[in-house]
Amino acid sequence: MKTLDTSAKGVYLIAVTPFRDNGELDLESTDRMVDFYLDKGATGLTILGIMGEATKLTADESRVFVKRVLARVGGRVPVIVGASAPGFAPMRELTASVMDMGASGVMVAPPSTVRTDDQIAAYFDMVNETLGADVPWCLQDHPVSTGVQMSTSVILRILKNSPSCVMLKHEDMPGLAKLSAIRAASERGDTRRISILTGNGGGLFLPEEMTRGADGAMTGFAYPEMMVGVVNAHAAGDIERAHDIFDAYLPLARYEQQPNIGLAVRKHIMAGRGVIASAAVRKPGPKLSPADIADIERLTRRQEKRLRDIQ
């Protein structure tokens, strides 16, 4: 498995965690899911993230799931594993385990207990000590879930103190100005250039983020081919094509980003596409109403029409 580094680009899909209707891990669906993501053009996978229901898994289940994904990927693309934890002991244990299995790196977000820039910087100094110099890691900036606002200045401070931090998962919203500022800092030589993959709202700002200097996307959507198409078109210099692809999927992408039910929407569509056997979200989790399902069916029909129009 290739070790994560600052050259990472493309689409690193945030994978769901498939469960059976009874809440057990569904490893057969996990295999199909990996194949699906790779067939759609993913250049990497990120597992045990927030939308992967990582906090609902036991430590043993986490290792079983990671091992299954890595075996199915077979080294074809990098795999990043979410390692955020309430304490450093479980972070160290999980990181050592998944890196031994062949993961490419880990992703760490700040805990809700840190608030000031000094507290945030000190926390990530301890992350560096915990992970060690040989583990490349991705800094996750997702204030909606963590409640932690990381300013541009504190992110640059973390990068200066963290040689093994090779990637930023940029999920602040609105965050275009922050993205531009970080890229400008590297262009001036104020900081080293790292990979920046964006995850705002399932890619709701992806075309603009690519224009601002993102290297690609790290997020999830039931139609990952949208993100792959946008990133590839942008890389080819066809900005209008990138926006046309994005526009075709926008209503459904927006619907999937609703608070509380978004993951249930994504899993429902993925089950409908035959990727996973069950749309189950592990408890506690939302369930879709008949009206929600009717909305999704209408949106997918309209999406197919828009896709035909831009072929």
Residue, then its C-alpha position, 0 to 999 in steps of 0.5 A: m500500500k502506498t504511504l500517504d504524502t503531499s502529492a495526493k490528489g483526485v477523489y478520496l471517497i468517504a466510505v459508508t460502513p455497511f450493516r445488515d438489517n439487524g445491525e451487524l457488519d455486512l462484510e459482503s456488502t463491504d466488498r461490493m462497496v469497495d469495488f463500486y467506488l474503485d469502478k467509479g474512479a476513486t483515487g483513494l478511500t477514507i474509512l471510519g470517518i464521521m459518515g462511516e459511523a465510526t463511533k458506533l463500532t467496537a474496537d474489534e469491529s473497527r479492525v475487522f472492517v479495516k482489514r476487509v477494506l484493505a484486503r479488497v483494495g489490494g493496494r490499488v489505491p491509498v486508504i486513510v483510516g479515521a483515528s480520532a479518539p477521546g484519548f491518545a491511548p486508543m488513537r495510538e492503538l488503532t493507528a498502530s493496528v491499521m498501519d500494520m495492516g497496510a493503511s496509507g495513513v490516518m486522519v485526526a480531528p480536534p476534540s470539542t474540548v479545545r477552543t483557543d489557538d494555543q489549545i489546538a496547537a498543543y493538542f496536535d503537538m501531542v498528536n505528533e508525539t502519539l503517532g510518531a514520525d513515521v505515520p503520515w496523517c491528515l488534519q480534519d477541519h470540520p467545525v460542524s461536527t467538532g465544534v472547533q473553529m481552526s483559523t488559517s493561522v492555527i492551521l499554518r502553525i500546526l503544519k509548521n510543527s507537524p512534518s508528518c501532516v501531509m494533508l488537510k481535509h478542508e470542511d469549514m463552511p464557508g471556507l473558500a477564503k480559508l482555502s485561498a489563504i492557505r494556498a497563498a501562504s504556500e505560494r509565498g513560501d510561508t508554509r510547505r505545500i500539502s495536499i488539500l482535499t475538500g469535503n464541504g457538504g458532500g461536495l456542494f462547493l467542489p467546483e469553486e474549491m477546485t478553482r481556489g486550489a484544492d487538489g480534489a475531494m474527500t467526501g461522500f455522495a451516493y453518486p461518486e461519479m459526480m465528484v470524479g467527473v468534476v475533478n477530472a474535468h477541472a484537471a483537464g482545464d474544462i471548467e465549464r464541463a466541471h460545472d455542467i457535471f456538478d449542476a446535473y447532480l446538485p439537487l440530489a447532492r443538496y438533499e443528501q446533505q440534510p442534517n440528521i437524515g443525510l446518511a440514511v439518504r445516502k445509504h438508501i440510494m446506494a442500496g437501490r443501486g445494488v452497492i449494499a444489501s441494506a440501507a440500515v444505519r446503526k442505532p441510534g440513527p434516523k429512518l426515512s419516511p415514505a415522503d422522504i423516499a418519494d422525494i428521493e425517487r423524484l430527484t433521481r428521475r430528474q437527475e437522469k434526465r439532466l445527465r442525458d441532456i449533458q451527454 
